[in-house]
Amino acid sequence: MSKKIAEFMAKVIEKNPAEKEFHQAVLEVAESVMPLIEATPKYKNSMILERMVEPERVLMFRVPWLDDKGEIQINRGFRIEMNSAIGPYKGGLRFHPSVNLGVLKFLAFEQVFKNSLTTLPMGGGKGGSDFDPKGKSDNEVMKFCQSFMLELCKYIGPNTDVPAGDIGVGGREIGYMFGQYKRVRNEFTGVLTGKGLNWGGSLIRSEATGYGCVYFVQEMLKTRGESLKGKTCAVSGSGNVAQYTVEKLIELGAKVVTLSDSDGFIYDAGGIDKKELACVLNLKNVKRARIKDCAKEFTCKYFEKKRPWSVKCDIAFPSATQNEISGDDAKMLVKNGCIAIGEGANMPTTPEGIKVFQNAKILYAPGKAANAGGVATSGLEMSQNSMRLSWTREEVDRRLHDIMIAIHEQCVKYGKEGKYINYVKGANLAGFIKVADAMIDQGLV
């Protein structure tokens, strides 16, 4: 770490103590962009990175709600409105016990760069609550969502801040929040994305993050004359991103051998087929059960309290949560012949793991590039809402595919290091330059 980066990070840590995920995200960007800043007077003199790491607005509020026993429960709600230099704040809402200020600031900071890479006019934000939908009845989830939106609705809007779903926030939660926003504000507008298809949602939105990640990896493989056909893939997670990553991989002729949740992972050496995937979708989206129940129904192995990175694979798709691939996990993947990583989750690889992948010169796609398909299609949903139109599935998928190709091209342009493409550096520089230039154009705001 250079002296300049060390000094910069010391100030960030001092102003944001005990927010380790945020520190990690900022350091990764600083390492990529600091040489450019030092060599570019307009960035250096305007203190552009120092401004970028400060959210434009941080909202934190109480969320009281009544459970099915008639007892009052209290959670904490957040919205980080990080940067609006290139468009209204855009980013998901996460409902999970692990949610805190540091986690959401890291996600919002990443979102700024991710949204910039999509080529669409969207700023970056993130929000959520420490509420856990797991084990709650539909009525309890509705009561919580209505209370949460009663406060959040004061700060969001189609030209201000447009939230979407994230971990713990799917179609059910978006529906409850949208209904409450409509009732309070007395307007039907595209204030949330991920809506139901019959009330303003976009085709392909549910599939977009997973599909987009696969499209990005497909482009990376082309740089080495490879394709997905016949490749063995390890996928973590079993939520929305993982489900549609698997669906697209099967469609393109790859063999997916793992899926997981917080309790463990399933392994099918012969490859998870469409029937098994349908079982997972039913388990997770309807029954809201655990992945081990799928192992009972099919002839696949279940490994309790383990992650799938010890399994031999050609390509890994970490699609669960942050920091799920450690340095040791990365070494195991490389040792077992893994040639590419496509991050479906946000920052799922630790800094030590990233160094292992880069030192081994394997293809490594950071989340801010590889999983940008979700927010890109949210942007397409916003466009359809603004025009009061609904595009076909084929049209949205084509636009998504084109956006992922464009993101890959930007990463290659800024990330080339001889014959090796440093996708982390490429994504950070491409995202940074667009946002930084917009901030400078708009003055000291």
N, C-alpha and C positions, 0 to 999 in steps of 0.2 A: 504494500500500500504506500503510495506516495505521500510526502509530507502535506501537500495541499489537500488531498482526500482525507487524510487523518485529521487535519484541523477542521475541515468541513464537517466530518462525521462527529467529532467531539462536540461541536455546537448543536448538531441535530439531537444527539443523545441527551445532552444537558437540558434542552428545551422539551424533549419528549421522553422522559425517563420511564423505564419498565415497559417499553413498547417494542419488544425485540423483533417482532415480525415487520414492523414499520422500518426499524433500523436496517434489517436485512434487505428489504426492497429498495430502500434509498441507496444503500451501499452498492448494490448491483448496478444501478443506473449511474451513480457517480463514477464508478470505475470505467464505464464506457464513455461517458460524455465529458469528463473533466479535461482530458487533453484537447478536445475541440473548444471547450470554453476558454481555456488558457490561451489558445491560439487565435481566438476570435474576439476582438475588443467589444463588439456590441453585446455579446453574451456576458463577458466578464464584467464590464462596466455597469451593466444593468442588474447585476446580482441575480441573474435569471434562475439559477438552480435553487438559491436560497429562497426565492419567491415561490418556486414550484412546490417545495416541500411543505409550505404553509397552506393549509386548507383555506379556501375563501370563506367558508362558514362551517361551523360544527354545531349540530343540533343534538341535544340529549334531553330526554323527557320521560316522565313517569307514565306507565301503561297499566292502570288498574282494570281488572275484569273479574266476572263472576263465574266460578266453576259450576259443575253439575250438582255439587253438594250444597250450593248456595253460599259458598265461602268466597271471600274476596282474595284474589291473588294479585300480586304486584310485580311487574317486570320493568325493565329499562329499555327504552327505545332510542335509536340513534339515526342520524343521517349526516354523512360527511359530504359536503358539497365542495369538492376539491379544486376543480379548475373548469372555467367556462369560456376559455379563450377562443375555442373553435366551435362552440355550440352549447345548447342547454346541458346541464349535468345529466349524465346517463350512467346507470349502473344498478346492480341488483340489490335486493333486500334478502338478508340471511337471518333465519330464525333457528338458533342453535345455542345450547348452554355455553359454548366456548366464545360467544360473541362479546367483544369488549372494544374499547376505543382503539387500542393498538392494532388489533386484527382488522378493523374496518378502515383505519387510516392506511394500512398497507394495501388493502384491496382497492381503496379509492385512488391511491397513488398509481398502482399498476393500471387501473382502469383508464387513467388519463392517456397513457402511452398506447394502450390497446385500442382505444377509440380513435386515437390519431391515426394509427396504422390502417384502420378500415377504409380510409379515404372519405368517410361520411362526416357531416358537420355535427359532431357530438363531443361535449366536454366529459369530464369524469367525476363520478360520485359513487358512493356505496352507503348502505344502511342496513338496519335490521334490529334484532332484539335478542336477548338471552332467553327468550321463550322457547320451549321445546315442544313442537307439535306431536312428537312421538308419544303414543299412549293416550292422547287427548281425543275426546269425541269430536264429531263435526261441529256440534253446538258450541263446545268450548273453544275450538279453533276460530269459529265465526265471532264469538264474543271478544276474543283477544284481537282479531284482525280489525273489528269495528272500532275498538278503543284505540288501537295503534293508529289507524287512519284518521280518527277524529282530531288527533294532534298533528300528524304528518301533513294532512291536507292543507294546512296553512302555508306550507313552504314549497309545495310542488305544483306543477302545471305543465301543459304541453310545450310551452316556450321557456320554461324555467328549469324544471327538473323532472325527468321521466324515469321512475324506478322500474325494475323488472324483477323476476324471481332469481333465486340462488338456492343454496342449501336450505332445505326446510320450507321453501316457498315455491309451490307448484301452482297448477291451474286452480285448485280449490281456494288457496289463500289469495291469489290474484283476484279471483271472482268476488270473494267477500270484501276485499279492500276496495275494488272498483265500485261495487254497489254502494259502499259507505261514502266514498268520495262523491259519487253522483248525487246521493241523497243530501249531503251537506252543502255541496257547491251548486246544486241544481243545474248541472251541465253534463252532457254526454260528450266526452272528449278523450283524445288519446293520451291520457295522463299516465297509464301503465302499459307496459308491453308484456306479452305472454298471455294475452286475453284469449277467451274462448273464440273459436272460429265463427260462431253465430252472433258474436257481439263485438266485432272489431279486431279479432286476432288475425295472425298471418299464418298461412300454410308454411310448413317447414320450420317454424320457430322452435318447436320442441326438439326437433332433430338437429338444429343448426350447429350447436357447439360440437357435438360428436361428429357430424358430417364434415364440418369445417376443419376439424383437427386431422381427420383422415385425408382430406384434400391437400392440406399443407404438407403432411408427411409424404404423400404421393409426389408432390413437387420436389421435395428434398431428395427423394430416391432417384428421380430423373437426373439429377446432377451427377449421379454415379452410375447411370445406365441400368438402374434397378427398377423393379415394380413391386406392388403389393401382392401380386398373384403368387400363391404358394407359400407366403411368409407366415411363420408362426408368431402370433402376437399375444402378449400378456397384458391384460387390461385390469386396472384396479377400479374399485367402486362398483356400484350397481344401480346408481341413480340415473337421472336423465342423460347426463353426458356419456357415461359408460354404456348405457343401453343402446344409444344411437351410434356410438363409435363401433360397437360390435355389429350392429345391423349393416352399416356401410362396409365394414371390413369383409363380412360374409358375402355381400353383394359383389365386391371387387375380387373375390377369390382367395382371400387370406384365411388362415385358420386361427381362431381365437381359442385359447386354452384356459383362461382364468377370468373370474369376476370376484368381487369381494365386498364386504361391508365392515363395520367397525368390530365385528365379532370374529372374522376370519375370512378365508377365501376358498372357492371351489376350483378344482382342477380337472379338466377333461382332456386327456391326451389326444383323443380322436378329434377334438374340436367341438366347441359349442355350436349346435345347429339352430335352425329357426324355431324348432319346437321348444328347445331349452330356453331360448331367448324369450319366447312368448310366456313361458313359465315365470321367468324373472320379472318381466313387465307386470304380470298379474300379481306376483308376490309383493313387489315394491310399490306399484301404483294403485292397486285395489285393496289387497289384504294388509299392506304395510307390515309385512313379516320380514324374517331374516333370510339371508342367502343360503344358510345351511338347510333350509326346508327344500330348496331346489335339489340339493345333493341327495336327499332322501328319495326324491321322485325319479331321478335319473342315475345312471351308472357313472357318477363322477365322485372324486375324492373331496373331502372337506378338511381343511387345516385350521383348527381353532386358534384364535389370537395371533395369527401370522399374516404377513403381507406376501403378495405373490412374486416378489423379486428374486427368489431363489430358483424359480422355474426357468428352464432353458427356453429362450425365445430369440427371434430375430429382431423384433420391434417391441418396445414397451410403451404403453399408453397410461401413465399415471393420471387417473380421472376421479380421484376421491377428494383429497384435501391437501392443505399446505404441508410441506416438509415430510412427505411420506416416503421419500427415497433418501436414505442417509448415505454417507460416504461409503460405508461397508456394503450397503445394498447396490450402489453404483458399481463398485468393484466386482461384485458377484455377477451383475448383468453383463459387464464387459468380458469377464472371464468365461461366461457361458455363450459368448458369441453374438451378443446383441449389437446391431449395427445402427440403430436409430431409436430416438426417444421423441414422442409427441405428447406434450403436456396438455391434457384435457382439463386439469384442475389449475388453480392459481398458485404459482410458486410451490409446486409439489416436491421439488428437489432442493436439498440443502446446498449451501455454498460449497461444501466439501464434495458433494455428489456431482455438482456441475463441473468442478475442476477435474474430477476423474473422467467424466465424459469428454471434456475438451482436450485433456492430455492424451486420451486414447484416439482423438480425431474421429470420433463417431458423429453421426448426424444428430444434433441436439436442438430441438425446437422449444424455446421457452414459451410459457403459457400466454404471455402478452401478445404473442404472434399466433401460436398454434390454436388457441381456444377463442380467438377473436370472432369466430363465426357466429357465436350466440348473440353478442351485442351488435354485430353487423346486421343480422336478420331482425333484431329489435329495431335498428335504424330503418330497415326496409318496412317494418310494420308501422313505424311512425309516418313514413312517407305515404303509405297506403291510407292511413287514417286521415292525414291532411288533405288528400285528394278525394276521400270518400270512395276509394276503389279497393278491389280485392284481386290480387294477381293469382294466376294459376300456380299450382305446385311446381310445374316445370319452369315457369318464369322466375320464381323465387329461388329455386335450386340453382338455376343458371347464374343468377346475380350473385348468390353466395359463392359459387365456385369461382367466378371471375374475381370477386373480392379477395378470396384466399390466394389466388394466383398473384394478384397485385401486391398483397402483403409479402408473399415470398420474394417477389422481385425487389421490393424495397430492402428486405433483409439481406439479400445477396449484394445489392448495390453498396450498402454501407458496411457490410460485414466481411468482405473478402480479405483474407490474409494469405496471400500466395494462392496455393491450390485449395486451402481450407476455408470454409465459410463459417465464421463465428456468428451464429444466428443471434446470440445474446447481444453482442455489440451492434449488429445490424438493426435489430428491432429497437433497441434503446436509442440509437442515433436517429433513425428515421422518425420515430415517435417524438423525440425531443425537438428536433429542428422545426417541425411544423408548429408545435405548440409554442415554442420559444419565440419564433418569428411573429406569431399572432399576438403574443403578449407584448412584445416590443412595439408592434404596430399600434396597439391600443393604449400605449402610455403607461404610466405608473399606477396600475390598478391591481 
